[in-house]
């Protein structure tokens, strides 16, 4: 495969890679280590979202108790945003470690976009209370409603996964790499790259701007860099190599057939 032709530093991503191959399985199965990390991240995300809801409750309490303390409410809105945003980042990372299945479309969308749901739950009630509260004047409503609305938009965008991973996607991508890579689930990528590669000497990554090349599985490339695309150059090279490997076998078969035919002719 020419893995030793590059002069760049190769960093192998460590981890238990014994169960994320799909050669002998119909679907992708994450490693035990990946599932464990995903569970922890989802737990932390849930706790952060719960904390955001608590911050919202306190903000509503300050809002309903005159005189209204604008600094406290604004501070709680900011805290709410920070907690929701970090929780959403952790949730999306967990999804790349242990992706959901697309078999049930509703559950897949719900799990993939739960960060958006958390953002709505953490801010929409507060916005409603701001707009309907009689303890504050129009200017205060505009300020608090505007800040809370902006926080909702930021949290919603941050929580949305525009390219959500799935078991089916991981299965297809891993099968493709293994088929081109002699059954081996191994790819290469860089910090700034948008594709993973079958060859570390590929000219698109083995260049002056590259100081380090990472080596790991398809799932690890997705987990660490959210890379979903196989390099076109590497794919064409691998397909060409596989076709070339078949030529000697065909030649040997033809030669053997000719020798057998000549032997029969001599006997006659």
N, C-alpha and C positions, 0 to 999 in steps of 0.2 A: 504493500500500500504506500510505500515511500514515506513512512512516518518520521524518519530520522534525517530528512534532507534539510529541514529548516534550521536556521542558526538562532532562532528566537528562543526565549525562555519558555519552556512548557510547564504549566502548573496543572497537575492532575487534581481534580476535585474528589476529595475523599468521601466515602460513604458506603453503605451496604447496597451493592448493585446486583444482588442475587435474585431479586424477584421482579425487576422492572422490565425484563425482556418479554417479548410477546411471541417468541418462536414456538413455544409449546403451549401457549394459551390463546384463547380466542380474543381476549381483551387485555388491555394494559392493567397491570396490578402494581400499585406503588409499593416501595419497600416498607418494611416495618418501621424503619427509622423515619422515613418521610411521613408516614401516617401518624407517628407519635408527635412529631413536630407540628403537623397540621392541627392536631387536636389541641395542643398547648396554645397555639396561636389563636384558634377559634375561641378558646376559653378566655384568653386575655382580651380579645376583641369584644366579647360579650360583656366582660366586666367594665371595660372602658365605655361601652355604649350605655350600660346601666348607670355609670357615673355621670354621663352626659344628661340622662333623664333626670337624675337627682339635681344636677345643676339647674336644669330648666324649672323644676318644681320650686326651688328656692327663688329663682328669678320671678316666677309668677307670684310667689308670696310677697316679695318686695314690691311687686307691681300693684297688688291688691291692698297693701297696707299704707295709707297716707301718713306723712308726706312721702311721695315716691322718691326713692334714692336712685337717681339716674346712674351714678358711677358704679354702684353695686350691680345693678341690672346689666349694664354694659360689660362689666367684668365677668359676670356669670355667662353671658352670651359668648364671650371670647373663650372662656373655659369650656363651655359646651362644644364649641366648634373644634377646639384642639382635641378633646376626647373622642368626638365622633370621627374626626379625620384620621387620627392614629389608629383607632379601632378598625376603620375601613381598610387601611393599608395592610394591617395584620390579617384581616379576613381574606383579602385578595391574594396575599402571599400563601396563605393556607390552601387556597383553591389551586394554586400552581403545584403545591406539594401533593395534594390528594384531591384531584379534580372530580366534580360530580358527573353523573351520567346524563346524556340527553334523551334517554328513553322516555322519561316523563318530562315533557317540555315545561310545564308549569313549575314543577319543583326545581328544574335546572335553572330557569330564569330567576326564581325566587332566591335560590342559594347563591347564584352568581352575582345578583344585584342587591344583596341584603344590605350593603352599605348605603344604598339609596333609600331603602326603607327606614334604616336607622336614622338617616338625616331628617327625613320627614317627621318621624316620631319625636325626634329631639328638638324640633324647632316650630313645627306647624301649630301645636297648641299654644305656644308662647305668642306667636304672631296673632292668633285669634284673640287671645286675652288682651294684647296691646291695642288692637283695633277696636275692641268693644269696651275697653275700660273707661269709666267715667271719672276716674281720679286724676287723669292726666289731660292736658290740653292738646290741641291739634299739633302744635310744634313738637311736643314730646312724643306724640304718637308717630309723627313723621320720622323723627330721629331713631326711636327704638324700633319701629316697624321696618325702617330702611336697613338698620344694622342687622336685625334678626333675619330679614329677607335675604340680604347679601350672604349672611352666614349659611343659610339654608342652601343657596345656590352653590356656594363653594363646597360645602359638605356633600351635596348631591353629586357634583361633578367628580369630586375626589373619591366618592364611594362607588361610582359607576365603573364597571369593567367593560370596556369597549371591545375587548377580544377575549371573552371568557374561555378558560380551558375546559376540556371535557375528557372523559375516559375514551370516547370514540376518537377524538382528535389525537390524543396521545398514542392510541393504538395504531392509527393510520400512519402517523409520522415515524413511530418506532419501527413498524413493519417495513416502511420504505427504506430506512437506514440499514436495517439488518439485511434486507434483500440485496442492497448494493454493496454491503460491507462484509460479505462472506459470513453472515449470521451474527456479526458483532455489533452491539449497540454502543458505538463510540463515535463522538463528534468533537469538533474543535470550534472555538469561538474567541472573540476578543471583547474587551470592555465596551468598545464603542460600536461593535458590529451589529448588524441587523439580521445576519444569517449564520447558521452553523454549517460546518464544513466536514467533509469526509477525509480531507488531506490537510495536514498542518503546513505543507509547503505551497498550498494554493496561493496564487499571486495576489488575490484580493485581501489576504490577511498577512502574508509573509512579505511585508514591505517596511520601509524605513520608519513610518509612523507607528508601527507596531512594536511594542517593547515586551509584551507577554501574550502568550496564547494559552487558553484554558482547554483542558481535556476532560470530558465526562460523558454522561449519557444524554439522550434527547431530553429526558425529564429534568436533568440538572441544568441544561441550557435554558429550559423554559422557566425553571424555578429561579435561577439567579439573574437572568437577563430578559426573561419573557420573550425568547426568540422562538419563532414558529416556522421559519422559512429555511429550506435547504438550499445551499449555494448552487446555482445553475451550472457553473463551471465544474464543480465537484461531481454533480450528478451526471453530466455528460461524460466526464472522464471515467467514472465508475462503470457506466453502461458500456463504454467503448472497451474498457479492460475486460469486462465479462464476456463480450463478444469475441475479443482476441483470445481469451483463454479457451474458447470452444473450438477455435480453428485447428490447433494441433491435434485435438481429439478426433476431429473429422478427417484430418490428413492421415493419421495413424490407421484409422479404420479403413480408409480407401486403399492405403498401401498394403494392408494385410489382405484385403480382398483381391488385389492384383496379384500378390504373391501366391495366394491360394489358387487363383485362376491359372497362373503360369505353371504351377506345380501339376495341376490336373492336365494341362496341355502336354507337358513333358512326359507324363505317364502314358498318355495316349500314343 
